[in-house]
Amino acid sequence: MEDNFARLGRYNKSWDFHCVKLHLTKINEIQTLVRERLGFNYFGLLMRQPLPVSSPPLYAFCNYPRELVKLYCEREFWRIDPRINSIGDQDYMIWHRIFRKKTHMYELLSHFNEMKDGVTYCFPLQDGSVAYMSFAGETMVTDAQVQAMAADAYLICKTAIDIAELGKKTKYKLVASDLSPQQLGILRLTADGMTAQQIAREIFLTKAAVDYHLKIISKKMACHNKTQIIAKAALMSLL
């Protein structure tokens, strides 16, 4: 068997993983919605926060078989899970394509016939987080089916996040509305590579005023320098 752990270097990412414990009534509420709208028996949600960059928090809950969840958590399969470690932007991932044979993830799922195939949708959220909403069942999944389900899948994802109250776990609440229009303008000009003096000429302020606004922006974003400001702004979709 190919050892996926030997290939972890390609991802260069560590996760602060949290398995969220939901009351059975909440799990049943989401499960009923999934069955009625999409016809799947199983669902799972992984929500990745954007910061800190070096070890982003990853919150997860599902109604998967208990033994599968136990193995996934104890053996830290999130480290090699291609759904959250994928490179590049993908709207969705069909399991029989990404869980390749002779890998740990494939072997893990092969023991659970009730989850023969599935799909994971990637939904970027306004706060910079990314939600990976999965649905699984006993039948094979097709592209046409996945595309037809996309709108309902997104609504279920948002509902699941609300039911689980994952928004309360977000440590970084900053959105564009937290910065004044002038501060957003300065932030975007900074991202374009302009110096404080150039920005001052562009928006008819003194350099001292621009420096002051940059200091306020830095404080609001919990940053230490311009490079960090720009990186965080990009991650949190402020630009």
C-alpha positions in Angstrom: 0.0 0.0 0.0 1.3 3.4 -0.9 2.0 5.3 2.3 0.2 8.7 2.1 1.9 9.9 5.2 5.2 9.7 3.3 3.8 12.3 0.9 2.7 14.9 3.4 5.4 17.3 2.3 3.4 18.1 -0.8 0.7 19.7 1.3 2.9 21.7 3.8 -0.1 22.3 6.0 -0.9 21.4 9.6 -4.4 21.6 11.1 -5.8 22.5 14.5 -8.5 19.7 14.2 -11.6 19.8 16.4 -14.3 17.1 16.3 -17.5 19.0 17.2 -19.9 17.1 19.4 -23.5 17.8 18.4 -26.7 16.8 20.3 -28.5 13.9 18.5 -31.5 16.1 17.8 -29.3 18.5 15.8 -27.7 15.6 13.9 -31.2 14.2 13.1 -32.4 17.6 12.0 -29.6 17.9 9.4 -29.9 14.2 8.4 -33.6 14.6 7.7 -33.0 17.6 5.5 -30.3 15.8 3.6 -32.5 12.8 2.9 -35.5 14.9 1.9 -33.5 17.3 -0.4 -30.8 15.1 -1.8 -31.6 11.4 -1.0 -28.3 10.7 0.8 -28.1 8.9 4.1 -24.8 10.4 5.3 -23.4 13.9 5.5 -20.3 15.5 6.9 -19.1 19.1 7.3 -15.5 20.2 7.6 -15.1 24.0 8.1 -11.6 25.4 7.7 -10.9 28.9 9.1 -8.3 31.1 7.3 -6.2 32.1 10.3 -3.7 31.5 11.7 -2.1 30.6 8.4 0.4 28.2 9.9 -2.2 26.0 11.6 -5.8 26.8 10.7 -8.6 25.5 12.9 -10.6 22.8 11.3 -14.0 22.0 12.7 -15.8 18.8 11.8 -19.0 16.9 12.5 -21.0 14.2 10.7 -23.4 11.3 11.0 -20.9 8.8 9.6 -20.6 5.3 11.2 -19.1 5.6 14.7 -16.2 3.3 13.9 -15.2 5.3 10.8 -15.2 8.6 12.8 -13.1 6.9 15.5 -10.5 5.8 13.0 -10.5 9.1 11.2 -9.8 11.0 14.4 -7.5 8.6 16.2 -5.3 8.1 13.1 -5.4 11.8 12.1 -6.6 11.1 8.6 -7.3 14.8 8.1 -3.6 15.2 7.5 -3.9 13.2 4.3 -7.6 13.8 3.4 -7.5 15.0 -0.2 -10.7 16.9 0.2 -9.1 19.5 2.5 -5.5 19.2 1.2 -6.4 19.6 -2.4 -4.3 22.0 -4.5 -6.2 24.4 -6.6 -9.8 25.6 -6.7 -12.4 22.9 -7.1 -16.2 23.4 -6.8 -16.7 19.7 -5.9 -14.8 16.4 -5.5 -16.4 13.0 -6.3 -15.0 10.5 -3.9 -14.3 7.6 -6.3 -12.0 9.9 -8.2 -10.0 11.4 -5.3 -9.8 8.4 -2.9 -7.4 6.4 -5.1 -6.9 2.7 -4.6 -4.1 1.5 -2.4 -4.2 4.6 -0.3 -5.1 4.9 3.4 -8.3 6.9 2.7 -9.5 4.4 0.1 -8.8 1.5 2.5 -10.6 3.3 5.3 -13.8 3.8 3.3 -13.7 0.3 1.7 -14.9 -1.2 5.0 -18.1 0.7 5.0 -20.3 -0.5 2.1 -23.1 2.0 3.1 -20.8 4.7 2.0 -19.8 3.4 -1.4 -19.4 6.8 -3.0 -20.0 10.5 -2.2 -19.3 14.1 -3.1 -17.7 16.9 -1.3 -18.7 20.5 -2.2 -16.3 23.4 -1.5 -18.1 26.6 -0.4 -16.0 29.7 0.4 -17.7 31.8 3.1 -17.7 35.5 3.6 -15.4 35.5 6.6 -12.7 33.8 4.6 -13.5 30.3 5.9 -14.1 27.4 3.6 -16.9 24.8 4.2 -16.4 21.3 2.8 -19.9 19.8 2.8 -20.0 16.0 2.0 -22.8 13.7 1.2 -22.5 9.9 0.8 -24.5 6.8 0.1 -24.6 3.3 -1.4 -24.7 4.4 -5.1 -22.1 5.9 -7.4 -22.2 9.7 -7.9 -22.1 11.4 -11.3 -21.2 14.9 -12.4 -24.7 15.6 -13.7 -26.2 14.6 -10.3 -23.6 16.8 -8.4 -24.3 19.8 -10.5 -28.1 19.4 -10.2 -27.7 19.2 -6.4 -25.4 22.2 -6.0 -28.0 24.8 -4.9 -29.7 22.5 -2.3 -26.2 21.4 -1.1 -25.3 25.0 -0.4 -28.5 25.7 1.5 -28.0 22.5 3.6 -24.4 23.6 4.3 -25.5 27.0 5.6 -28.2 25.4 7.6 -25.8 22.9 9.1 -23.4 25.7 10.1 -26.2 27.6 11.8 -27.5 24.5 13.6 -24.0 23.6 14.9 -23.4 27.3 15.8 -19.9 27.1 14.2 -20.0 30.9 13.6 -19.4 31.3 17.4 -16.1 29.4 17.1 -14.7 31.8 14.5 -11.9 33.7 16.2 -11.3 36.1 13.3 -14.6 38.1 12.7 -13.1 40.8 10.5 -15.0 41.6 7.3 -14.9 44.5 5.0 -17.5 46.4 7.0 -15.1 46.6 10.0 -12.9 49.0 8.0 -14.0 52.4 6.9 -14.3 53.1 3.2 -11.2 55.2 3.4 -9.3 52.4 5.2 -10.4 49.9 2.7 -9.2 52.2 -0.1 -5.8 52.6 1.6 -5.6 48.8 2.2 -6.2 48.1 -1.5 -3.7 50.7 -2.7 -1.2 49.2 -0.3 -1.9 45.8 -1.9 -1.1 47.3 -5.3 2.4 48.1 -4.0 2.0 51.8 -3.4 4.0 53.5 -0.7 2.4 55.7 2.0 3.7 58.8 0.1 2.2 57.6 -3.2 -1.1 56.8 -1.5 -1.2 60.2 0.1 -0.9 61.9 -3.3 -3.5 59.5 -4.8 -6.2 60.2 -2.2 -5.2 63.8 -1.2 -4.1 63.1 2.3 -0.8 63.8 4.1 1.6 60.9 4.5 1.2 61.2 8.3 -2.6 60.6 7.8 -2.0 57.5 5.6 0.6 56.2 8.2 -2.0 56.7 10.9 -4.7 54.8 8.9 -2.3 52.0 8.2 -1.6 51.7 11.9 -5.3 51.4 12.6 -5.7 48.8 9.9 -2.8 46.9 11.3 -4.4 46.9 14.8 -7.8 45.9 13.6 -6.3 43.0 11.6 -3.9 42.0 14.4 -0.9 42.4 12.0 2.7 43.5 12.5 3.7 44.7 9.1 2.4 45.5 5.6 3.2 42.1 4.2 1.1 40.4 6.9 -1.8 42.9 6.3 -1.9 42.2 2.6 -1.7 38.4 3.1 -4.5 38.4 5.7 -6.6 40.8 3.6 -6.3 38.4 0.7 -7.2 35.4 2.8 -10.2 37.1 4.2 -11.5 38.4 0.9 -11.1 42.1 1.9 -9.4 43.1 -1.4 
